[in-house]
Amino acid sequence: MSGDIRDLVRLDRLGPRLAEVTGEEAWRDSRAELISGGKSNLTFTLTSAAGELVLRRPPTGALLPSAHDMGREARVQRCLAGTDVPAAPIVLYDEGELIGIQCYVMEKVPGHVIRGELPDGYATTAAERTRMAFAFVDTLAALHAVDPEAVGLGDYGRPAGFMERQVRRWTGQWEASRSHDVAEIDELGRRLAAAVPVQRRSTIVHGDFRTDNVVYDAADPGRINAVLDWELSTLGDPLSDLGLLMLFWRDADDGDLSLIPGVSQLPGFPNRASMLERYAAASGADLSDLGYYRAFAHFKFAIIVQGVAARSAAGAMGGQDFGDLDDEILRLAQAGLDHI
């Protein structure tokens, strides 16, 4: 384990606490490895003779206001236990005593986290790929069907005025993290602020629902074992999640998103229209305003990309380097303007 990772994880403090809460003394002698793919909070696999766990902590350096709240992530995962939304069980949450900043440790859920390619021999047929896709969109519909009050999340956010606040929030994040002017981002933000649709439903929203934030069952492509990365979750308008799904779910003739490699463009996967039809059937949602939410998804993700670029340039991403992302930000803004 490198010195950099040792400083980020502080196993000299974390290991003994894990031994206490799990009853497994083997955690006093453990090691950590940064999981590739994380663009915001840092995620590590912790390994000992007792098995594997997963640690989540914020990036290093200056943090944007309201971002990287580990307590919220741990809370929503605990509250979803027993619902139709699978979430990794929380082992430990700490306010900062152990590693100097908020963090939590969760069980490592078995299965595949799928990014730019399918595992060898996995979901090789069109039927399996359809089941894989529909399990994904059905899980989002299941999340939006959870009653927040019933699971102890009635105060997890303020759903009234959600999209107005989201546009303001992400505009503020843009002002805080941008490295140069992008007129298209500014114009998209103005148009979004001026045309917020009437909110028809209020639910738990994930905020970053994509295929590399779920764990697929290794034996059954039609089963999801856990939804991960609850950093942006809150109470709000569920169509904001669906707009993001439409951005991340790439059709065969779409270009890739450089930070979010996916598999949906491969032969045999349903296209966006089929995914929308499946969601509408499961949720009963009115999707007539979806163009707005797709535009907002491009706006939000462009600003997330800018934040990744800024943290990477500042050396706050655990040594990960994502290269020059300026062209990606511009393309996202232009596509967002097309949608709105």
FITIRO-379044 format. One record per residue (C-alpha): x, y, z. Coordinates in steps of 0.02 Angstrom, whole numbers, padded with zeros to 5 digits, always signed. Layout:
N
XYZ
...
end
This chain:
340
+00000+00000+00000
+00073+00167-00053
+00104+00307+00070
-00030+00412-00014
-00163+00279+00013
-00102+00248+00191
-00132+00432+00230
-00305+00430+00150
-00367+00275+00240
-00272+00272+00407
-00287+00086+00435
-00189+00105+00597
-00348+00184+00667
-00482+00109+00557
-00424-00072+00572
-00443-00084+00762
-00616-00004+00755
-00670-00128+00622
-00607-00268+00732
-00718-00201+00872
-00878-00181+00771
-00862-00343+00672
-00788-00453+00809
-00652-00505+00685
-00478-00473+00753
-00406-00500+00578
-00457-00321+00534
-00313-00258+00641
-00200-00319+00501
-00279-00257+00340
-00236-00170+00177
-00324-00048+00062
-00334-00028-00127
-00412+00117-00222
-00554+00058-00334
-00536+00133-00507
-00687+00220-00580
-00731+00336-00436
-00736+00516-00498
-00794+00605-00339
-00789+00520-00171
-00646+00397-00153
-00687+00212-00136
-00567+00081-00070
-00573-00107-00052
-00515-00158+00122
-00445-00334+00135
-00396-00443+00282
-00399-00626+00329
-00580-00594+00381
-00631-00549+00203
-00667-00388+00108
-00758-00227+00149
-00777-00061+00057
-00730+00111+00124
-00803+00274+00057
-00726+00444+00098
-00723+00618+00019
-00581+00672-00096
-00438+00772-00025
-00421+00960-00043
-00555+01095-00032
-00732+01026-00042
-00880+01115-00122
-01022+01162-00004
-01149+01023+00030
-01047+00895-00069
-00970+00731-00010
-01084+00702+00142
-01042+00526+00199
-01176+00529+00334
-01314+00546+00206
-01247+00402+00102
-01238+00288+00253
-01412+00340+00312
-01504+00307+00150
-01424+00137+00130
-01475+00088+00306
-01653+00150+00281
-01676+00055+00118
-01642-00112+00202
-01797-00219+00185
-01866-00125+00033
-01865-00183-00148
-01709-00077-00176
-01551-00176-00138
-01416-00079-00044
-01252-00131+00036
-01265-00153+00226
-01169-00021+00325
-01037-00088+00445
-00970+00075+00516
-00997+00263+00500
-00876+00389+00575
-00884+00579+00584
-00696+00601+00566
-00614+00529+00721
-00536+00383+00630
-00462+00451+00468
-00482+00638+00495
-00638+00657+00389
-00812+00578+00374
-00811+00402+00307
-00911+00242+00310
-00875+00058+00282
-01001-00059+00202
-01006-00242+00158
-00935-00287-00011
-01084-00354-00108
-01036-00496-00225
-01065-00478-00411
-01010-00376-00561
-00990-00187-00569
-00998-00160-00757
-00911-00012-00837
-00841-00014-01012
-00861-00198-01054
-00954-00353-01002
-00862-00490-00907
-00811-00637-01017
-00958-00752-01046
-01082-00637-00958
-01248-00586-01038
-01197-00651-01208
-01372-00666-01282
-01497-00530-01329
-01622-00606-01206
-01496-00593-01063
-01451-00415-01110
-01633-00366-01113
-01658-00441-00940
-01503-00348-00881
-01568-00182-00948
-01744-00205-00881
-01680-00255-00709
-01587-00091-00708
-01734+00019-00754
-01852-00081-00643
-01737-00047-00496
-01751+00139-00528
-01940+00125-00534
-01935+00026-00371
-01833+00164-00288
-01959+00294-00344
-02099+00187-00272
-02025+00184-00094
-02124+00289+00032
-01991+00400+00113
-02093+00422+00273
-02116+00235+00293
-01928+00200+00289
-01873+00345+00400
-01822+00464+00261
-01965+00588+00270
-01842+00727+00313
-01707+00673+00190
-01739+00823+00077
-01860+00960+00029
-01956+00899-00124
-02054+01061-00151
-01960+01173-00272
-01833+01034-00304
-01789+01074-00484
-01774+01261-00453
-01650+01224-00314
-01558+01096-00420
-01530+01222-00559
-01469+01351-00432
-01360+01224-00345
-01274+01162-00501
-01254+01338-00567
-01165+01378-00404
-01057+01222-00420
-01010+01280-00594
-00959+01451-00529
-00856+01369-00392
-00763+01244-00500
-00751+01310-00678
-00578+01343-00747
-00636+01448-00896
-00793+01524-00972
-00912+01413-01070
-01053+01519-01142
-01158+01366-01182
-01160+01312-00999
-01214+01486-00945
-01352+01492-01077
-01413+01317-01033
-01422+01366-00850
-01524+01521-00892
-01647+01422-00999
-01667+01288-00867
-01702+01417-00732
-01834+01500-00840
-01932+01344-00889
-01947+01229-00737
-02095+01110-00763
-02229+01078-00632
-02169+00937-00519
-02294+00793-00526
-02216+00672-00401
-02097+00677-00253
-01990+00524-00213
-01819+00470-00158
-01701+00511-00302
-01530+00431-00324
-01449+00572-00421
-01321+00467-00515
-01410+00310-00573
-01305+00219-00702
-01247+00042-00735
-01078+00059-00649
-01168+00112-00489
-01256-00055-00470
-01192-00230-00433
-01258-00363-00552
-01276-00541-00491
-01134-00644-00564
-01248-00791-00603
-01403-00696-00659
-01390-00541-00771
-01572-00504-00733
-01539-00476-00548
-01460-00325-00461
-01382-00359-00290
-01349-00180-00236
-01364+00002-00289
-01206+00101-00249
-01149+00282-00237
-01287+00375-00147
-01187+00537-00137
-01316+00641-00232
-01473+00560-00163
-01614+00662-00086
-01803+00687-00096
-01860+00768-00257
-01924+00746-00433
-01897+00568-00496
-01890+00627-00677
-01720+00702-00637
-01658+00522-00617
-01741+00470-00778
-01663+00615-00872
-01491+00557-00813
-01530+00378-00862
-01567+00440-01038
-01396+00526-01042
-01299+00377-00977
-01395+00245-01077
-01309+00261-01246
-01390+00198-01405
-01288+00109-01539
-01257+00266-01642
-01210+00378-01494
-01034+00428-01450
-00961+00375-01283
-00956+00481-01127
-00771+00487-01084
-00795+00472-00896
-00939+00347-00901
-00897+00200-01013
-01049+00088-01033
-01113-00064-01124
-01289-00013-01177
-01231+00025-01355
-01182-00158-01382
-01294-00269-01491
-01440-00346-01399
-01471-00207-01272
-01638-00115-01281
-01631+00065-01343
-01683+00220-01247
-01861+00213-01311
-01882+00036-01242
-01809+00088-01075
-01930+00235-01064
-02077+00122-01107
-02024+00000-00971
-02007+00138-00841
-02175+00215-00887
-02261+00047-00873
-02183+00012-00703
-02208+00185-00629
-02360+00257-00716
-02264+00420-00733
-02310+00559-00855
-02155+00583-00964
-02217+00729-01070
-02089+00850-00996
-01941+00733-01012
-01848+00846-01135
-01820+00971-00993
-01750+00837-00878
-01635+00772-01015
-01570+00949-01039
-01542+00965-00852
-01450+00798-00850
-01326+00866-00977
-01305+01026-00876
-01277+00933-00713
-01159+00806-00787
-01056+00939-00876
-01030+01023-00708
-00986+00858-00625
-00857+00832-00763
-00786+01005-00728
-00774+00962-00543
-00681+00801-00584
-00562+00899-00695
-00531+01027-00559
-00500+00897-00423
-00389+00794-00538
-00285+00948-00582
-00266+00986-00397
-00206+00808-00359
-00358+00770-00251
-00415+00610-00338
-00298+00482-00260
-00177+00493-00406
-00309+00468-00542
-00285+00577-00698
-00432+00601-00817
-00346+00710-00946
-00417+00864-01034
-00607+00864-01015
-00645+01035-01091
-00714+00964-01255
-00827+00844-01160
-00900+00988-01058
-00936+01089-01215
-01019+00941-01305
-01131+00908-01155
-01185+01090-01146
-01224+01095-01333
-01327+00935-01322
-01420+01004-01172
-01468+01158-01270
-01534+01046-01408
-01646+00953-01285
-01721+01108-01206
end
